[in-house]
Amino acid sequence: MKKVFVTFLLLGVFFCVKSANDDPQQQIPITLTVSYTDPSIGIRPGTPKSPVEPPYVTYLDHTLYIWSQHGGFSLTLIDDNDNVVHQTYIPAGVQYAVLPATLSGSYTLILSDDTYLYTGVIDLE
């Protein structure tokens, strides 16, 4: 009986630690600005004039969380020398992306879809 109790205790601690890492209150929000992927889109008839709300994006360690529904994003990280250091695609419905653990420092984060660019800064340790 003692072994069963210890086993359940250890499993409980494991799941508490795991869920604490996924806690949105510990994650760092990223402020994103919005622009068109093609600047000429903004002058076409029928183009919405109201601003687009950027997705709510946070990160913790090297995991990027997207809390908004989306149709898929291209994710690009650019360093201070304007070099692309990481690029990937986040399919529709996927709410997180794991960034390479080898990256550290401040990067420009660009999420893009067919119409909009969402740009912000991410500081990885």
N, C-alpha and C positions, 0 to 999 in steps of 0.2 A: 504494500500500500504506500509505503514511503517513496518507492521509486516512481510510482505513478504520479504522486503529488509533485515530486521534483521535476518530472518530465513536463507536466502541465505548467508549472511555474516557469521553467525555462522557455517553453513555447510562448507563454504570455509575455515575457520580457522581450523575446525576439520580435513579436508582432507589435509591441508598443514602440520599440526603437524604429522599426520599419515605418510605421504609420507616422511617427514624429518627423521623419525625413520628408514625407509627402505632405506635411501640414502647410497649407497656404500661408499661414501667419508667419512662418519662418522663412518663406521665400521672399526674394527681393524683386519688386516690380520694376519693369522697364518702361519708361515713358517713350512712346513712339509718335513720330510725326508722320503725316500722310502727304503723299504727292502722287501725281499720275505717272505711270510707266512711260507714257508718250505725252509730252507737254502739249501737243496739238489737240489732244482729246478734250481739254477744257474749253475749247472755243467752238466745238461742234454743236449744232442744234440738237436739242433733246438730251444733252448732258446734264445730269443732276447738278443743281447749283448749291444744294445744302452740303455741309461738310460730312465726310464719311467718318464714322467712329472707328478708330484703330482697334485691333484685337487686344484683349487684356493678356499680357505676357509677363511671366515671372521666371526666376531661375534660382536654383539652389545647387551649389557645387558646380558640376558640369552638366546639369540637366535643365533644359529649357521647357517650360510648361506653357501651353496655349490654352487659355480658359474660355475662348470664344469659338463658336462654330465657324468653320471655314471650308472653302472648296479646294484647299491645297495651296501650299506656299513653297517657293524656292527660298531657302535660307542661305545667306552669305555672311561670312565674317571677314572684315577687312581690318588690317592692322594700321598703325600710325603712318606707315610708309605707302599706304594705298595698295598694298598687296593682298590678294585674296588668299586667306589662310585656311578657310574651310568653306565648302559649299555642298549642300545636300537638298533633297526634296522631302517635304513633309506632306504625305497624302491627306486627302480629306478625311476627317474623323479622327485622325491621330492627334493626341493632345500633348505629346512631349517629344523631345529630341535629345539624344545624349550627344554632347559635344566631346571632342577628343580631350582626354585628360592631360595631354601634353601642352595644351594651350594655357597660358597665363598672361595676365595683363589686361589692358583696356582695348576693346574692339568695337568697331561700328557694326551693328547688327542690321541687316536688311532682310525683311520678309517681303516677298513680292508675289503677286498673282497676275492675272492677265491685264488688270486695269490699274492697280495701285501699288506703290512702294511704301512700306512702313519701315521707318528708320529710327534707330535708337542706339544707345551705348550699353555694353555689357562689360563688367569688370570680373574677370575670372582669376581665381587664386590657384 
